[in-house]
């Protein structure tokens, strides 16, 4: 099948799986050993469809992507526990870029929807990520870029798990399932 003149279409995807083991043992003379053996299974799947069309000096694009990640974290030993986290995100974004001589501008507005489930606690989030970049390329050896963007930061399963794990005779740790994503607004040169 052939696309009309000036159009491009990209379809991509990737997947990964990781299994991690960690073992700690804390002992004092007065108490028995505190043992934490953890096994974490983590997986990630992503798909992307992007289309672009050239209009003179303007390149207009639109993409849709979806990803899902999962973590299963099992502790056995002194304080056994099991945590599960699933996070699914759908993104869509229109974009435009153009160059006039040595100067170029790229802008996009990414709309994001995310569902998160940690054990039995579920949450939904919606946010917008703007991104604007100004490029200056006076020669093949010199280029400069000024970018303004919003970045979302998500917490990991061990930071959001409500399970209580004993680390020492005086230290017990637990995550907070009510933690929400937070944003960084960045200016980069």
C-alpha positions as CSV (number, residue, x, y, z in Angstrom):
1,X,0.0,0.0,0.0
2,X,1.2,3.5,-0.8
3,X,0.8,6.7,1.1
4,X,-0.2,9.9,-0.7
5,X,2.7,12.2,-1.6
6,X,4.1,14.1,1.4
7,X,2.8,11.7,4.0
8,X,4.8,9.4,6.3
9,X,3.6,6.7,8.6
10,X,5.5,5.0,11.4
11,X,4.4,2.0,13.5
12,X,6.6,0.7,16.2
13,X,6.6,-1.2,19.4
14,X,8.8,-2.8,22.1
15,X,8.6,-5.1,25.1
16,X,10.9,-6.0,28.0
17,X,10.9,-8.3,31.0
18,X,13.3,-8.2,34.0
19,X,13.6,-10.4,37.0
20,X,15.6,-9.2,40.0
21,X,16.6,-10.9,43.2
22,X,17.9,-9.1,46.3
23,X,18.8,-10.6,49.6
24,X,19.7,-8.8,52.8
25,X,20.4,-10.2,56.3
26,X,20.8,-8.0,59.3
27,X,22.0,-9.5,62.6
28,X,22.7,-8.2,66.1
29,X,24.0,-10.2,69.0
30,X,20.8,-9.6,71.0
31,X,18.2,-10.4,68.4
32,X,17.7,-13.0,65.7
33,X,18.5,-12.3,62.1
34,X,16.2,-10.0,60.1
35,X,16.1,-11.5,56.6
36,X,14.6,-9.8,53.5
37,X,14.6,-11.8,50.3
38,X,13.0,-10.0,47.5
39,X,12.1,-11.1,44.0
40,X,10.8,-8.5,41.5
41,X,9.3,-9.3,38.1
42,X,8.9,-6.3,35.9
43,X,7.6,-6.0,32.4
44,X,6.8,-3.3,29.9
45,X,5.0,-3.2,26.5
46,X,4.7,-0.1,24.2
47,X,3.1,0.6,20.9
48,X,3.2,3.8,18.7
49,X,1.6,5.0,15.6
50,X,2.8,8.3,14.1
51,X,1.8,10.2,10.9
52,X,3.4,13.2,9.4
53,X,2.6,15.5,6.4
54,X,4.8,18.1,4.8
55,X,3.2,21.4,3.9
56,X,5.9,23.6,2.3
57,X,8.2,24.5,5.2
58,X,5.9,23.0,7.8
59,X,5.9,19.4,8.9
60,X,2.7,18.6,10.8
61,X,2.4,15.4,12.8
62,X,0.2,13.4,15.0
63,X,0.9,10.4,17.1
64,X,-0.9,8.0,19.5
65,X,1.0,5.7,21.8
66,X,0.0,3.3,24.6
67,X,2.1,1.5,27.2
68,X,1.6,-0.8,30.1
69,X,4.1,-1.7,32.8
70,X,3.8,-4.1,35.6
71,X,5.7,-5.0,38.8
72,X,5.3,-7.9,41.1
73,X,7.4,-7.6,44.2
74,X,7.5,-10.5,46.6
75,X,9.3,-10.3,50.0
76,X,9.9,-13.4,52.0
77,X,11.8,-13.8,55.2
78,X,11.1,-11.9,58.5
79,X,8.2,-9.9,57.1
80,X,6.7,-11.6,54.0
81,X,4.6,-9.5,51.7
82,X,3.4,-9.2,48.1
83,X,2.9,-6.0,46.0
84,X,1.5,-5.7,42.5
85,X,1.6,-2.5,40.5
86,X,0.1,-2.0,37.0
87,X,0.4,1.3,35.2
88,X,-1.2,1.9,31.8
89,X,-0.8,5.1,29.8
90,X,-2.3,6.4,26.6
91,X,-0.8,9.5,24.9
92,X,-1.7,11.5,21.9
93,X,-0.1,14.6,20.5
94,X,-0.3,16.9,17.6
95,X,3.0,18.6,16.6
96,X,4.4,21.1,14.1
97,X,7.9,22.0,13.1
98,X,9.5,24.2,10.5
99,X,12.8,25.7,9.5
100,X,13.6,29.0,8.0
101,X,17.3,29.1,7.1
102,X,19.3,28.5,10.2
103,X,16.4,28.7,12.6
104,X,13.9,26.0,13.4
105,X,10.9,25.6,15.8
106,X,9.3,22.4,17.0
107,X,6.2,22.4,19.2
108,X,3.9,19.7,20.5
109,X,1.2,19.3,23.1
110,X,1.0,15.8,24.6
111,X,-2.3,14.7,26.2
112,X,-1.8,11.8,28.7
113,X,-4.3,9.5,30.5
114,X,-3.0,7.0,33.0
115,X,-4.6,4.3,35.2
116,X,-2.6,2.9,38.1
117,X,-3.4,0.0,40.3
118,X,-1.3,-0.9,43.4
119,X,-2.6,-4.0,45.0
120,X,-6.3,-3.1,45.4
121,X,-5.9,0.7,45.3
122,X,-6.7,2.3,41.9
123,X,-6.2,5.8,40.6
124,X,-6.6,7.8,37.3
125,X,-4.6,10.8,36.1
126,X,-4.9,13.2,33.2
127,X,-2.2,15.8,32.3
128,X,-0.9,17.8,29.4
129,X,2.8,18.0,28.5
130,X,3.7,21.1,26.4
131,X,7.1,21.0,24.6
132,X,8.6,23.9,22.6
133,X,12.1,23.9,21.1
134,X,14.0,26.6,19.2
135,X,16.9,25.5,17.1
136,X,19.7,27.6,15.6
137,X,22.2,25.8,13.2
138,X,24.6,28.4,11.8
139,X,26.9,25.7,10.4
140,X,27.4,22.0,10.2
141,X,29.7,22.2,13.2
142,X,27.6,24.4,15.5
143,X,24.1,24.1,16.7
144,X,22.1,25.4,19.7
145,X,18.8,24.4,21.1
146,X,16.6,26.1,23.7
147,X,13.8,23.8,25.0
148,X,10.8,24.4,27.4
149,X,8.9,21.3,28.5
150,X,7.0,19.7,31.3
151,X,8.1,16.3,32.6
152,X,6.1,13.9,34.7
153,X,7.8,11.8,37.4
154,X,6.2,8.6,38.7
155,X,7.0,6.7,41.8
156,X,8.2,3.1,41.8
157,X,6.3,0.1,43.2
158,X,8.4,0.0,46.4
159,X,7.8,3.7,47.0
160,X,4.0,3.2,46.6
161,X,3.5,-0.2,48.1
162,X,1.6,-0.2,51.5
163,X,3.5,-3.4,52.6
164,X,5.6,-3.0,55.8
165,X,9.1,-4.5,55.6
166,X,11.5,-4.7,58.6
167,X,15.0,-3.7,57.8
168,X,16.6,-3.7,61.3
169,X,15.5,-3.9,64.9
170,X,14.5,-0.3,64.9
171,X,13.7,0.3,61.2
172,X,10.4,-0.6,59.5
173,X,9.7,0.8,56.0
174,X,6.5,1.1,54.0
175,X,5.6,3.0,50.8
176,X,2.6,5.4,50.4
177,X,0.0,4.2,47.9
178,X,-1.5,7.8,47.9
179,X,1.6,9.3,46.3
180,X,0.7,11.1,43.0
181,X,2.8,11.8,39.9
182,X,4.5,15.2,40.1
183,X,5.7,17.5,37.4
184,X,8.9,19.4,36.6
185,X,8.8,22.4,34.3
186,X,12.1,22.6,32.6
187,X,14.0,25.1,30.6
188,X,17.1,23.6,28.9
189,X,19.8,25.1,26.7
